Amino acid sequence: MSERINARLSQPLAEFVNRMVGETGLYETPSEYVRDLIRRDMERREAGLVQEAILAGYRDLATGRVFESEGNFKADMATLARKETNGW
């Protein structure tokens, strides 16, 4: 299922989009260009979330907020909850 979105562009933006599409541009249509921009933004934002999660893990490691896994997800989550409740 797709949804139509309409947008007004200033003259400079419209001219830029026109240069990006057609025979001399990188895209066949303005819609293709906009979809690509949205996909790239989604990927960039998702990558930022992953990077933040990795940094959070490093911060936990640096402050000693770690424990040895029991190899059991439920048990590990219970240990984590207990440690967070007790302030580590």
N, C-alpha and C positions, 0 to 999 in steps of 0.2 A: 504494500500500500504506500502510495506517495502523497505528499501534500504540496500544494502550490504556495509559494511565498513570493510576494511582489515587493520590490524595493525601488525607491527613487534614488537616483544617483546625481550628484552634481556634475556639471559639464566635464571638469577635469577627470573625475572618476569614470564617467561614461567613455571618454576618449581612451583612457587607459585600458578599460575592458575591451573596447573595440580593437585595440592593438594586440591584445592577447588572444583573440579568436579569429577564425577565418583562415584563409589560405596562407597568410604570413604569420599567424599566431601559433601558439602552442596547443590551443583547444579548438574544437569544432564549433562549440556554441558557448554563449555566456553562461548557460545553466551548467554545462560541464565544468567550466572554470570555477563557478561558485561552489559546486559540490566538492571539487578538489580542495579548495580553500578550507571548507568546513571539515573535511576528513583530516587534513593536515593539522588543523587546530585541535581536533579531538585527539589525535595521536600525540601532539605536543603536551596537551594537558594530562593525558594518561601517563605519559613518560614522567611528568613532574610528580604525579602521585606516587609512582614507583620509586623515584629518586627520594622523595620525602620519607617513604617507608624504610628505605635502606638507611638513610641518615638517622632516623629514629632508632633503628637497631644498633647503629654505631654509638649513639648517645647512651643507650641502655648498657651496652658493653663497657663504655668508658666509665660509667657511674656504678658499675657492679650489679646492675639489675639483670642478672642472669642466673640460671639454674640448670642442672643437668636433666635432660629429658629422660623420662622413664620409658619412652618408646610407645606410650599410650596417650593419644590425643586428649581424651577426657581427663585422664589423671593429670596430664600436664596443665590443662586449663584450670583444673581445681587447684593445683599448686600455685599457678600464676594468680588466681583470684585471692588465695590465702595470703600470698606475699604482698599483693597490692593493698589488701585490707589492713595488714599489719605494718604497712609503710616500709616494706623491704627490710 
